[in-house]
Amino acid sequence: MFVMKYQKEILIQELLEHFDSDADRYSELWVRNLYKSTFQINHVDGTGYGYGLRIAKSPAQGNSAIYLDVDNLKVYLSADADFTNRGLVITADGNTLSFNDSLIVGTGTIGSASNCTINYSAGNPIVWSVNSVGKGGRFHSDGNTVFWIAGPITLESVTP
């Protein structure tokens, strides 16, 4: 067992003994590091990260991260990590996908919609197996198929 540290140089020095001598770049080490058994990631107490896996990028413009914890998979800016209503979230059961706390697709009751709903712009639902022609006329479902622009189309001949 070895300990991974944040400093790139220390990580390389500690892991080089496990690889060929020509492995001198950070990405080469990770590509060559293949595990043949289960690999468990545990956060260190006091870090403030209660997540099982965190993949992060910290450019000068800001931080972004992917978090995988016991409740869901989250993709958002690190600055939004403490807000439950920010980012792209897939629940652990796989039944709900939301963005910035606005449901995109999921099971259960959402507003006036029933089970198995997909929301498009501004929370307007498309409900499977229900004729859902709305006043906006942008989407229509006949129960089996979803159509775009549910309204009459006027065709006229045009002289070239």
DSSP file (Angstrom, degrees, kcal/mol; ACC not computed):
  #  RESIDUE AA STRUCTURE BP1 BP2  ACC     N-H-->O    O-->H-N    N-H-->O    O-->H-N    TCO  KAPPA ALPHA  PHI   PSI    X-CA   Y-CA   Z-CA
    1    1 A M              0   0    0      0, 0.0     2,-0.3     0, 0.0     0, 0.0   0.000 360.0 360.0 360.0 142.0    0.0    0.0    0.0
    2    2 A F        -     0   0    0     13,-0.0     2,-0.5     2,-0.0    13,-0.0  -0.914 360.0-120.1-132.6 161.4    1.2    3.5   -0.8
    3    3 A V        -     0   0    0     -2,-0.3     2,-0.5    11,-0.0    11,-0.1  -0.875  18.6-143.4-105.4 129.1    0.0    7.0    0.1
    4    4 A M        -     0   0    0     -2,-0.5     2,-0.3    10,-0.0     7,-0.0  -0.793  20.7-164.9 -90.4 130.9   -0.9    9.4   -2.6
    5    5 A K        -     0   0    0     -2,-0.5     6,-0.1     2,-0.2     0, 0.0  -0.742  27.5-119.7-113.6 163.2    0.0   13.0   -1.8
    6    6 A Y  S    S+     0   0    0     -2,-0.3     2,-0.4     4,-0.1    -1,-0.1   0.828  87.5  89.3 -72.7 -33.2   -1.1   16.2   -3.4
    7    7 A Q  S  > S-     0   0    0      1,-0.2     4,-2.2     2,-0.1    -2,-0.2  -0.530  70.4-147.2 -72.0 124.0    2.4   17.4   -4.5
    8    8 A K  H  > S+     0   0    0     -2,-0.4     4,-2.2     1,-0.2     5,-0.2   0.874  95.5  53.2 -59.0 -40.9    3.0   16.1   -8.0
    9    9 A E  H  > S+     0   0    0      1,-0.2     4,-2.2     2,-0.2    -1,-0.2   0.894 109.8  47.3 -64.8 -40.6    6.8   15.7   -7.4
   10   10 A I  H  > S+     0   0    0      2,-0.2     4,-2.5     1,-0.2     5,-0.2   0.907 110.2  53.2 -67.5 -41.7    6.3   13.7   -4.2
   11   11 A L  H  X S+     0   0    0     -4,-2.2     4,-1.8     1,-0.2    -2,-0.2   0.924 110.6  47.4 -58.8 -45.3    3.8   11.4   -5.9
   12   12 A I  H  X S+     0   0    0     -4,-2.2     4,-1.9     1,-0.2    -1,-0.2   0.923 111.8  49.9 -63.2 -45.1    6.2   10.7   -8.7
   13   13 A Q  H  < S+     0   0    0     -4,-2.2     4,-0.4     1,-0.2    -1,-0.2   0.899 113.2  45.7 -62.7 -41.0    9.1   10.0   -6.4
   14   14 A E  H  < S+     0   0    0     -4,-2.5    -1,-0.2     1,-0.2     3,-0.2   0.823 119.5  39.5 -73.4 -30.2    7.1    7.6   -4.3
   15   15 A L  H >< S+     0   0    0     -4,-1.8     3,-2.2    -5,-0.2     4,-0.4   0.639  90.7  85.5 -96.3 -15.0    5.6    5.7   -7.2
   16   16 A L  G >< S+     0   0    0     -4,-1.9     3,-1.6     1,-0.3    -1,-0.2   0.822  81.2  64.9 -57.3 -31.7    8.6    5.6   -9.5
   17   17 A E  G 3  S+     0   0    0     -4,-0.4    -1,-0.3     1,-0.3    -2,-0.1   0.721  99.2  54.3 -65.1 -18.4    9.8    2.4   -7.8
   18   18 A H  G <  S+     0   0    0     -3,-2.2    -1,-0.3     2,-0.1     2,-0.2   0.507 110.5  49.1 -91.0  -5.7    6.7    0.6   -9.0
   19   19 A F  S <  S-     0   0    0     -3,-1.6    10,-0.0    -4,-0.4    14,-0.0  -0.717  98.9 -72.2-127.1 173.7    7.2    1.5  -12.7
   20   20 A D    >   -     0   0    0     -2,-0.2     3,-1.6     1,-0.1    -1,-0.2  -0.233  48.7-110.6 -61.1 158.2    9.9    1.4  -15.4
   21   21 A S  T 3  S+     0   0    0      1,-0.3    -1,-0.1    -4,-0.1    -5,-0.0   0.706 114.8  64.1 -68.0 -18.6   12.6    4.0  -15.0
   22   22 A D  T 3  S+     0   0    0      1,-0.1     2,-1.3     2,-0.0    -1,-0.3   0.482  73.3 102.8 -85.4   0.1   11.4    5.9  -18.1
   23   23 A A    <   +     0   0    0     -3,-1.6    -4,-0.1     1,-0.2    -1,-0.1  -0.684  37.1 140.4 -81.5  95.5    8.1    6.8  -16.4
   24   24 A D        +     0   0    0     -2,-1.3     2,-0.4    -8,-0.0    -1,-0.2   0.357  41.7  81.0-122.0   4.1    8.8   10.4  -15.5
   25   25 A R  S  > S-     0   0    0     -3,-0.1     4,-1.7     1,-0.1     3,-0.2  -0.892  75.5-126.8-117.0 147.5    5.5   12.1  -16.2
   26   26 A Y  H  > S+     0   0    0     -2,-0.4     4,-1.6     1,-0.2     3,-0.2   0.899 109.6  49.3 -54.5 -48.6    2.5   12.3  -13.9
   27   27 A S  H  > S+     0   0    0      1,-0.2     4,-2.3     2,-0.2    -1,-0.2   0.853 106.5  56.7 -65.8 -34.0    0.0   11.1  -16.6
   28   28 A E  H  > S+     0   0    0      1,-0.2     4,-2.1    -3,-0.2    -1,-0.2   0.891 104.7  53.0 -62.9 -38.1    2.3    8.1  -17.5
   29   29 A L  H  X S+     0   0    0     -4,-1.7     4,-1.0     1,-0.2    -1,-0.2   0.923 111.0  45.2 -63.2 -43.5    2.1    7.0  -13.9
   30   30 A W  H  < S+     0   0    0     -4,-1.6     3,-0.2     1,-0.2    -1,-0.2   0.872 112.1  51.2 -71.5 -35.5   -1.6    7.0  -13.8
   31   31 A V  H  < S+     0   0    0     -4,-2.3    -1,-0.2     1,-0.2    -2,-0.2   0.893 114.4  44.2 -66.2 -38.2   -2.0    5.3  -17.1
   32   32 A R  H  < S+     0   0    0     -4,-2.1     2,-1.6    -5,-0.2    -1,-0.2   0.623  89.4  95.3 -81.2 -13.2    0.4    2.5  -16.1
   33   33 A N     <  +     0   0    0     -4,-1.0     2,-0.4    -3,-0.2    -1,-0.1  -0.591  53.5 167.5 -85.1  85.8   -1.2    2.1  -12.6
   34   34 A L        -     0   0    0     -2,-1.6     2,-0.4     2,-0.0    -3,-0.0  -0.854  22.9-148.7-103.1 132.7   -3.6   -0.7  -13.2
   35   35 A Y        -     0   0    0     -2,-0.4     4,-0.1     1,-0.1    -2,-0.0  -0.831  11.1-165.0-103.2 137.9   -5.3   -2.5  -10.3
   36   36 A K  S    S+     0   0    0     -2,-0.4     2,-0.3     2,-0.1    -1,-0.1   0.398  75.3  37.4 -98.0   0.1   -6.2   -6.1  -10.4
   37   37 A S  S    S-     0   0    0      1,-0.1    -2,-0.1     0, 0.0     2,-0.0  -0.809 105.4 -56.3-139.9 179.6   -8.4   -6.0   -7.4
   38   38 A T        -     0   0    0     -2,-0.3     2,-0.5     1,-0.0    -2,-0.1  -0.345  46.6-154.7 -62.5 137.5  -10.9   -3.7   -5.7
   39   39 A F        -     0   0    0     -4,-0.1     2,-0.4    -2,-0.0    -1,-0.0  -0.975   7.3-161.1-118.4 121.3   -9.6   -0.2   -4.9
   40   40 A Q        -     0   0    0     -2,-0.5     2,-0.5     2,-0.0    12,-0.0  -0.863   3.5-157.5-107.2 134.5  -11.2    1.7   -2.0
   41   41 A I        -     0   0    0     -2,-0.4     2,-0.4    11,-0.0    -2,-0.0  -0.953  12.5-177.8-112.0 121.3  -10.9    5.4   -1.6
   42   42 A N        -     0   0    0     -2,-0.5     2,-0.1    11,-0.0    10,-0.1  -0.966  24.3-125.4-118.6 133.5  -11.5    6.8    1.9
   43   43 A H        -     0   0    0     -2,-0.4     2,-0.4     8,-0.1     3,-0.0  -0.436  28.6-111.9 -74.2 152.2  -11.4   10.5    2.8
   44   44 A V    >   -     0   0    0     -2,-0.1     3,-1.7     1,-0.1     5,-0.3  -0.682  37.6-103.8 -84.2 134.6   -9.1   11.6    5.5
   45   45 A D  T 3  S+     0   0    0     -2,-0.4    -1,-0.1     1,-0.3     5,-0.0  -0.281 105.7  27.0 -57.4 139.4  -10.8   12.9    8.7
   46   46 A G  T 3  S+     0   0    0     -3,-0.0    -1,-0.3     3,-0.0    -2,-0.0   0.424  88.3 106.5  89.6  -1.4  -10.8   16.6    8.9
   47   47 A T  S <  S-     0   0    0     -3,-1.7    -2,-0.1     2,-0.2     3,-0.1   0.752  81.4-129.3 -80.9 -22.7  -10.6   17.3    5.2
   48   48 A G  S    S+     0   0    0     -4,-0.3     2,-0.8     1,-0.2    -3,-0.1   0.401  72.7 118.4  87.7  -3.7  -14.1   18.5    4.9
   49   49 A Y        +     0   0    0     -5,-0.3    -1,-0.2     1,-0.1    -2,-0.2  -0.864  35.4 176.3-100.6 110.2  -14.7   16.1    2.0
   50   50 A G        +     0   0    0     -2,-0.8     2,-0.3    -3,-0.1    -1,-0.1  -0.058  47.6 110.6 -98.2  32.3  -17.4   13.6    2.8
   51   51 A Y        -     0   0    0      1,-0.1    18,-0.2    18,-0.1    -8,-0.1  -0.781  66.0-141.3-110.3 149.9  -17.3   12.0   -0.7
   52   52 A G  S    S+     0   0    0     16,-1.0     2,-0.4    -2,-0.3    17,-0.2   0.874  90.9  15.9 -73.8 -37.8  -16.0    8.7   -1.8
   53   53 A L  E     -A   68   0A   0     15,-1.7    15,-2.5     2,-0.0     2,-0.4  -0.999  63.0-176.9-141.3 134.1  -14.4   10.0   -5.0
   54   54 A R  E     -A   67   0A   0     -2,-0.4     2,-0.5    13,-0.2    13,-0.2  -0.984   3.7-173.3-133.4 121.9  -13.5   13.5   -6.0
   55   55 A I  E     +A   66   0A   0     11,-2.5    11,-2.6    -2,-0.4     2,-0.3  -0.973  23.4 174.0-112.7 118.9  -12.1   14.4   -9.4
   56   56 A A  E     -A   65   0A   0     -2,-0.5     2,-0.4     9,-0.2     9,-0.2  -0.904  27.6-160.4-132.6 154.4  -11.1   18.0   -9.6
   57   57 A K  E     -A   64   0A   0      7,-2.6     7,-2.2    -2,-0.3    -2,-0.0  -0.999   6.8-168.4-129.6 134.3   -9.4   20.6  -11.8
   58   58 A S        +     0   0    0     -2,-0.4     5,-0.2     5,-0.2     7,-0.0  -0.582  16.3 167.0-126.4  70.7   -8.1   23.8  -10.4
   59   59 A P    >   -     0   0    0      0, 0.0     3,-1.2     0, 0.0    -2,-0.0  -0.266  53.8 -99.3 -74.4 171.4   -7.1   26.2  -13.1
   60   60 A A  T 3  S+     0   0    0      1,-0.2     3,-0.1     3,-0.0    -2,-0.0   0.774 121.3  59.5 -62.3 -25.9   -6.4   29.9  -12.4
   61   61 A Q  T 3  S-     0   0    0      1,-0.3     2,-0.3     0, 0.0    -1,-0.2   0.689 122.5 -63.9 -79.1 -18.2  -10.0   30.8  -13.5
   62   62 A G    <   -     0   0    0     -3,-1.2     2,-0.3     2,-0.0    -1,-0.3  -0.875  54.4 -77.2 152.8 174.0  -11.7   28.6  -10.9
   63   63 A N        -     0   0    0     -2,-0.3    15,-1.0    -5,-0.2    16,-0.5  -0.782  32.1-177.7-106.8 146.7  -12.3   25.1   -9.7
   64   64 A S  E     +AB  57  77A   0     -7,-2.2    -7,-2.6    -2,-0.3     2,-0.3  -0.970  10.8 176.3-136.4 155.3  -14.5   22.4  -11.1
   65   65 A A  E     -AB  56  76A   0     11,-2.2    11,-2.0    -2,-0.3     2,-0.4  -0.992  29.3-139.1-156.7 158.7  -15.1   18.9   -9.8
   66   66 A I  E     -AB  55  75A   0    -11,-2.6   -11,-2.5    -2,-0.3     2,-0.4  -0.997  26.4-165.5-119.6 126.7  -17.0   15.6  -10.1
   67   67 A Y  E     -AB  54  74A   0      7,-2.8     7,-2.8    -2,-0.4     2,-0.5  -0.948  10.8-171.0-117.7 132.6  -18.2   14.1   -6.8
   68   68 A L  E     +AB  53  73A   0    -15,-2.5   -15,-1.7    -2,-0.4   -16,-1.0  -0.958  24.5 153.3-120.9 110.5  -19.4   10.6   -6.3
   69   69 A D        -     0   0    0      3,-2.2   -18,-0.1    -2,-0.5    -2,-0.0  -0.572  59.8 -84.4-124.2-170.4  -20.8   10.0   -2.9
   70   70 A V  S    S+     0   0    0     -2,-0.2     3,-0.1     1,-0.2   -19,-0.1   0.714 122.9  44.6 -72.7 -19.9  -23.4    7.6   -1.4
   71   71 A D  S    S-     0   0    0      1,-0.3    21,-2.3    20,-0.1     2,-0.3   0.817 121.3 -35.4 -94.7 -33.9  -26.3    9.8   -2.3
   72   72 A N  E     - C   0  91A   0     19,-0.3    -3,-2.2    20,-0.1     2,-0.5  -0.977  55.0 -90.8-171.7 176.7  -25.6   10.8   -5.9
   73   73 A L  E     -BC  68  90A   0     17,-2.7    17,-2.4    -2,-0.3     2,-0.4  -0.958  43.2-170.2-108.2 127.2  -23.2   11.8   -8.7
   74   74 A K  E     -BC  67  89A   0     -7,-2.8    -7,-2.8    -2,-0.5     2,-0.5  -0.953  16.4-172.1-124.5 138.9  -22.6   15.5   -8.9
   75   75 A V  E     +BC  66  88A   0     13,-2.4    13,-2.6    -2,-0.4     2,-0.3  -0.975  37.7 116.4-126.6 115.9  -20.8   17.7  -11.5
   76   76 A Y  E     -B   65   0A   0    -11,-2.0   -11,-2.2    -2,-0.5     2,-0.2  -0.978  66.8 -68.0-164.3 173.0  -20.4   21.3  -10.6
   77   77 A L  E >   -B   64   0A   0     -2,-0.3     3,-1.8   -13,-0.2   -13,-0.3  -0.487  44.3-124.9 -68.6 141.6  -18.0   24.1   -9.8
   78   78 A S  G >  S+     0   0    0    -15,-1.0     3,-1.7     1,-0.3     4,-0.2   0.821 110.2  65.0 -59.8 -30.4  -16.2   23.6   -6.5
   79   79 A A  G 3  S+     0   0    0    -16,-0.5     3,-0.3     1,-0.3    -1,-0.3   0.754 102.0  50.3 -63.3 -22.7  -17.5   27.0   -5.3
   80   80 A D  G X  S+     0   0    0     -3,-1.8     3,-1.7     1,-0.2    -1,-0.3   0.287  77.3 108.2 -96.3   9.1  -21.0   25.5   -5.5
   81   81 A A  T <  S+     0   0    0     -3,-1.7    -1,-0.2     1,-0.3    -2,-0.1   0.795  77.8  50.0 -60.1 -31.2  -20.1   22.4   -3.4
   82   82 A D  T 3  S+     0   0    0     -3,-0.3     2,-0.6    -4,-0.2    -1,-0.3   0.503  94.2  87.1 -87.2  -3.4  -22.0   23.5   -0.4
   83   83 A F    X   -     0   0    0     -3,-1.7     3,-0.9     1,-0.1    -3,-0.0  -0.859  60.0-161.5-100.9 124.4  -25.2   24.3   -2.3
   84   84 A T  T 3  S+     0   0    0     -2,-0.6    17,-0.2     1,-0.2    -1,-0.1   0.637  88.7  58.3 -76.5 -12.9  -27.6   21.5   -2.8
   85   85 A N  T 3  S+     0   0    0     15,-0.1     2,-0.4    -5,-0.1    -1,-0.2   0.074  90.0  89.3-106.0  24.5  -29.4   23.3   -5.6
   86   86 A R  S <  S+     0   0    0     -3,-0.9   -11,-0.1    -6,-0.2    15,-0.1  -0.924  71.7   9.2-123.3 147.0  -26.4   23.7   -8.0
   87   87 A G  S    S-     0   0    0     -2,-0.4    13,-2.4   -13,-0.1     2,-0.5  -0.142  92.7 -46.9  89.3-179.6  -24.8   21.6  -10.7
   88   88 A L  E     -CD  75  99A   0    -13,-2.6   -13,-2.4    11,-0.2     2,-0.4  -0.819  59.8-173.1 -93.3 126.5  -25.8   18.5  -12.6
   89   89 A V  E     -CD  74  98A   0      9,-2.7     9,-2.4    -2,-0.5     2,-0.5  -0.981  18.6-172.1-130.9 131.0  -27.0   15.7  -10.3
   90   90 A I  E     -CD  73  97A   0    -17,-2.4   -17,-2.7    -2,-0.4     7,-0.2  -0.990  30.7-126.3-115.5 125.0  -27.9   12.0  -10.9
   91   91 A T  E >   -C   72   0A   0      5,-2.0     3,-1.7    -2,-0.5   -19,-0.3  -0.267  22.4-110.0 -70.0 159.1  -29.4   10.3   -7.9
   92   92 A A  T 3  S+     0   0    0    -21,-2.3   -20,-0.1     1,-0.3    -1,-0.1   0.811 119.0  53.4 -60.0 -32.7  -27.9    7.1   -6.6
   93   93 A D  T 3  S-     0   0    0    -22,-0.2    -1,-0.3     1,-0.1   -21,-0.1   0.575 108.0-126.8 -80.5  -7.1  -30.9    5.0   -7.8
   94   94 A G  S <  S+     0   0    0     -3,-1.7    -2,-0.1     2,-0.2    -1,-0.1   0.560  80.0 111.5  77.8   8.4  -30.5    6.5  -11.3
   95   95 A N        +     0   0    0      1,-0.1    12,-0.7    11,-0.0     2,-0.4   0.564  67.9  52.5 -92.6  -9.1  -34.1    7.6  -11.5
   96   96 A T  E     - E   0 106A   0     10,-0.2    -5,-2.0    -5,-0.1     2,-0.4  -0.990  51.1-178.2-136.5 133.5  -33.6   11.4  -11.4
   97   97 A L  E     +DE  90 105A   0      8,-3.0     7,-2.9    -2,-0.4     8,-1.8  -0.997  19.3 168.0-124.9 125.3  -31.4   13.8  -13.4
   98   98 A S  E     -DE  89 103A   0     -9,-2.4    -9,-2.7    -2,-0.4     2,-0.4  -0.944  24.5-153.3-136.6 158.6  -31.5   17.5  -12.4
   99   99 A F  E >  S-DE  88 102A   0      3,-2.3     3,-1.9    -2,-0.3   -11,-0.2  -0.990  83.0 -13.6-133.3 124.3  -29.6   20.7  -13.2
  100  100 A N  T 3  S-     0   0    0    -13,-2.4   -14,-0.2    -2,-0.4   -15,-0.1   0.890 128.6 -55.3  49.2  45.3  -29.4   23.5  -10.7
  101  101 A D  T 3  S+     0   0    0    -14,-0.5     2,-0.6     1,-0.2    -1,-0.3   0.565 112.8 121.3  68.1  11.9  -32.3   22.0   -8.8
  102  102 A S  E <   -E   99   0A   0     -3,-1.9    -3,-2.3   -17,-0.1    -1,-0.2  -0.933  66.6-123.9-107.0 119.5  -34.5   21.9  -11.9
  103  103 A L  E     +E   98   0A   0     -2,-0.6    -5,-0.3    -5,-0.2     3,-0.1  -0.392  30.4 176.4 -65.3 128.7  -35.6   18.3  -12.7
  104  104 A I  E    S-     0   0A   0     -7,-2.9    15,-3.0     1,-0.4     2,-0.3   0.840  71.2 -10.4 -94.9 -50.4  -34.8   17.3  -16.2
  105  105 A V  E    S+EF  97 118A   0     -8,-1.8    -8,-3.0    13,-0.2    -1,-0.4  -0.992  79.6 124.3-150.3 144.5  -36.0   13.7  -16.1
  106  106 A G  E     -EF  96 117A   0     11,-1.6    11,-1.5    -2,-0.3     2,-0.3  -0.984  49.0 -93.1 179.9 174.4  -37.2   11.5  -13.3
  107  107 A T  S    S+     0   0    0    -12,-0.7     2,-0.2    -2,-0.3     8,-0.1  -0.770  76.7  48.0-106.2 155.7  -39.9    9.3  -11.8
  108  108 A G  S    S-     0   0    0     -2,-0.3     2,-0.4     2,-0.1     9,-0.2  -0.569  97.1 -39.2 109.6-177.2  -42.5   10.4   -9.4
  109  109 A T        -     0   0    0     -2,-0.2     2,-0.5     6,-0.1     5,-0.2  -0.731  49.7-178.1 -91.3 130.3  -44.9   13.4   -9.4
  110  110 A I  B >   -H  113   0B   0      3,-0.9     3,-2.5    -2,-0.4     2,-0.1  -0.948  58.9 -57.3-129.1 109.3  -43.6   16.7  -10.6
  111  111 A G  T 3  S-     0   0    0     -2,-0.5    -2,-0.0     1,-0.3     0, 0.0  -0.375 120.4 -17.6  58.5-125.9  -46.0   19.6  -10.4
  112  112 A S  T 3  S+     0   0    0     -2,-0.1    -1,-0.3    -3,-0.1     2,-0.1   0.491 119.7  98.4 -88.5  -4.0  -49.1   18.7  -12.5
  113  113 A A  B <   -H  110   0B   0     -3,-2.5    -3,-0.9     1,-0.1     3,-0.1  -0.439  62.4-144.5 -83.6 157.9  -47.3   15.9  -14.3
  114  114 A S        -     0   0    0      1,-0.3    -4,-0.2    -5,-0.2    -1,-0.1  -0.159  47.0 -32.6-103.3-158.1  -47.5   12.3  -13.3
  115  115 A N  S    S+     0   0    0      1,-0.2    -1,-0.3    -8,-0.1    13,-0.2  -0.143 116.6  24.9 -61.2 151.3  -44.9    9.5  -13.4
  116  116 A C  S    S+     0   0    0      1,-0.2    12,-1.5   -10,-0.2     2,-0.4   0.978  81.2 170.2  60.4  66.5  -42.1    9.3  -16.0
  117  117 A T  E     -FG 106 127A   0    -11,-1.5   -11,-1.6    -9,-0.2     2,-0.5  -0.826  26.9-160.8-110.3 143.6  -41.8   12.9  -17.0
  118  118 A I  E     -FG 105 126A   0      8,-2.2     8,-2.6    -2,-0.4     2,-0.5  -0.996  15.5-150.3-119.0 127.3  -39.2   14.8  -19.1
  119  119 A N  E     - G   0 125A   0    -15,-3.0     2,-0.2    -2,-0.5     3,-0.1  -0.819  14.7-178.1 -97.2 134.2  -39.0   18.5  -18.6
  120  120 A Y  E >>  - G   0 124A   0      4,-2.4     3,-1.2    -2,-0.5     4,-0.7  -0.375  55.2 -10.2-108.9-162.0  -38.0   20.8  -21.4
  121  121 A S  G >4 S-     0   0    0      1,-0.2     3,-1.5     2,-0.2    -1,-0.3   0.134 131.3  -1.6 -39.3 132.1  -37.6   24.6  -21.2
  122  122 A A  G 34 S-     0   0    0      1,-0.3    -1,-0.2    -3,-0.1    -2,-0.0   0.739 125.6 -64.0  59.9  30.1  -38.9   26.3  -18.1
  123  123 A G  G <4 S+     0   0    0     -3,-1.2    -1,-0.3     1,-0.2    -2,-0.2   0.648  84.2 155.7  75.9  14.4  -40.2   23.1  -16.4
  124  124 A N  E <<  -G  120   0A   0     -3,-1.5    -4,-2.4    -4,-0.7    -1,-0.2  -0.659  37.9-133.4 -76.3 121.9  -42.8   22.4  -19.1
  125  125 A P  E     -G  119   0A   0      0, 0.0     2,-0.5     0, 0.0    -6,-0.2  -0.460  19.3-159.6 -84.4 147.1  -43.4   18.6  -18.9
  126  126 A I  E     -G  118   0A   0     -8,-2.6    -8,-2.2    -2,-0.2     2,-0.6  -0.996  22.6-160.6-110.7 118.5  -43.6   16.0  -21.6
  127  127 A V  E >   -G  117   0A   0     -2,-0.5     3,-1.3     3,-0.2   -10,-0.2  -0.894  14.0-127.5-108.2 122.9  -45.5   13.1  -20.0
  128  128 A W  T 3  S+     0   0    0    -12,-1.5    16,-0.1    -2,-0.6   -14,-0.1  -0.400  91.8  15.6 -67.4 143.3  -45.2    9.7  -21.5
  129  129 A S  T 3  S+     0   0    0     14,-0.8     2,-0.4     1,-0.2    -1,-0.2   0.632 109.5  96.2  68.2  18.0  -48.5    7.9  -22.3
  130  130 A V  S <  S-     0   0    0     -3,-1.3     2,-0.8     2,-0.0    13,-0.4  -1.000  81.7-118.8-136.1 135.2  -50.5   11.2  -22.0
  131  131 A N        +     0   0    0     -2,-0.4    11,-0.2    11,-0.2     2,-0.1  -0.629  38.4 178.4 -71.4 110.0  -51.5   13.6  -24.7
  132  132 A S        +     0   0    0     -2,-0.8     2,-0.5     9,-0.7     7,-0.2  -0.298  12.5 157.5-117.8  48.6  -49.7   16.7  -23.5
  133  133 A V        -     0   0    0      8,-0.2     2,-0.2     7,-0.1     7,-0.2  -0.620  25.6-164.5 -71.8 121.1  -50.4   19.4  -26.1
  134  134 A G    >   -     0   0    0      5,-0.8     3,-0.7    -2,-0.5    16,-0.1  -0.493  34.6-102.7-101.6 174.3  -49.7   22.6  -24.3
  135  135 A K  T 3  S+     0   0    0      1,-0.2    -1,-0.1    -2,-0.2    -2,-0.0   0.793 119.3  61.4 -65.7 -28.0  -50.7   26.2  -25.2
  136  136 A G  T 3  S-     0   0    0      1,-0.1    -1,-0.2     3,-0.1    -3,-0.0   0.778  91.9-149.4 -71.4 -25.6  -47.1   26.8  -26.3
  137  137 A G    <   +     0   0    0     -3,-0.7    13,-0.7     2,-0.2     3,-0.1   0.709  59.4 119.5  68.9  20.1  -47.4   24.2  -29.0
  138  138 A R  S    S+     0   0    0     11,-0.2    11,-3.9     1,-0.2     2,-0.3   0.854  75.1  23.3 -88.0 -35.6  -43.7   23.3  -28.9
  139  139 A F  E     -I  148   0C   0      9,-0.3    -5,-0.8    -7,-0.2     2,-0.3  -0.960  62.1-177.2-131.3 150.0  -44.1   19.6  -27.9
  140  140 A H  E     -I  147   0C   0      7,-2.5     7,-4.4    -2,-0.3     2,-0.4  -0.995   7.0-163.9-144.7 138.1  -46.8   17.1  -28.3
  141  141 A S  E     -I  146   0C   0     -2,-0.3    -9,-0.7     5,-0.3     5,-0.2  -0.992  10.5-169.7-124.8 127.6  -47.1   13.5  -27.1
  142  142 A D        -     0   0    0      3,-1.8   -11,-0.2    -2,-0.4     4,-0.1   0.307  65.0 -90.6 -93.4   9.4  -49.7   11.1  -28.5
  143  143 A G  S    S+     0   0    0      2,-0.5   -14,-0.8   -13,-0.4     3,-0.1  -0.110 121.9  38.5 109.5 -34.6  -48.8    8.5  -25.8
  144  144 A N  S    S+     0   0    0      1,-0.3     2,-0.4   -16,-0.1   -16,-0.0   0.635 116.1  41.1-115.8 -26.1  -46.1    6.6  -27.8
  145  145 A T        -     0   0    0      2,-0.0    -3,-1.8   -17,-0.0     2,-0.5  -0.951  65.3-141.3-129.7 144.0  -44.3    9.4  -29.7
  146  146 A V  E     -I  141   0C   0     -2,-0.4     2,-0.3    -5,-0.2    -5,-0.3  -0.925  23.0-165.0-104.0 127.2  -43.2   12.9  -28.8
  147  147 A F  E     -I  140   0C   0     -7,-4.4    -7,-2.5    -2,-0.5     2,-0.4  -0.826  14.6-131.6-110.7 149.5  -43.6   15.4  -31.6
  148  148 A W  E    S+I  139   0C   0     -2,-0.3    -9,-0.3     1,-0.2     3,-0.2  -0.834  84.4  11.9 -99.5 140.5  -42.0   18.8  -31.9
  149  149 A I  S    S-     0   0    0    -11,-3.9     2,-1.7    -2,-0.4   -11,-0.2   0.996  71.9-157.3  55.7  79.2  -44.3   21.8  -32.8
  150  150 A A        +     0   0    0    -13,-0.7    -1,-0.2    -3,-0.2   -11,-0.1  -0.620  54.9  90.7 -84.2  82.0  -47.7   20.4  -32.4
  151  151 A G  S    S-     0   0    0     -2,-1.7     2,-0.1    -3,-0.2   -11,-0.0  -0.972  83.6 -67.1-163.8 169.5  -49.6   22.7  -34.6
  152  152 A P        -     0   0    0      0, 0.0     2,-0.5     0, 0.0    -2,-0.0  -0.369  39.1-152.0 -69.0 144.2  -50.7   23.2  -38.2
  153  153 A I        -     0   0    0     -2,-0.1     2,-0.6     2,-0.0     0, 0.0  -0.979   7.2-148.8-116.7 124.4  -48.1   23.8  -40.8
  154  154 A T        -     0   0    0     -2,-0.5     2,-0.5     2,-0.0     0, 0.0  -0.828  11.5-164.9 -96.5 122.7  -49.2   25.8  -43.9
  155  155 A L        +     0   0    0     -2,-0.6     2,-0.4     2,-0.0    -2,-0.0  -0.914   9.6 178.5-108.3 132.3  -47.4   24.8  -47.1
  156  156 A E        -     0   0    0     -2,-0.5     2,-0.3     2,-0.0    -2,-0.0  -0.950  32.0-110.6-129.2 150.2  -47.6   27.1  -50.1
  157  157 A S        -     0   0    0     -2,-0.4     2,-0.5     1,-0.0    -2,-0.0  -0.605  31.4-158.2 -78.9 141.9  -46.1   26.9  -53.5
  158  158 A V        -     0   0    0     -2,-0.3    -1,-0.0     2,-0.0    -2,-0.0  -0.980  13.0-131.3-123.8 128.4  -43.4   29.4  -54.2
  159  159 A T              0   0    0     -2,-0.5    -2,-0.0     1,-0.1     0, 0.0  -0.606 360.0 360.0 -78.8 136.7  -42.3   30.4  -57.6
  160  160 A P              0   0    0      0, 0.0    -1,-0.1     0, 0.0    -2,-0.0   0.502 360.0 360.0 -71.0 360.0  -38.6   30.3  -58.2
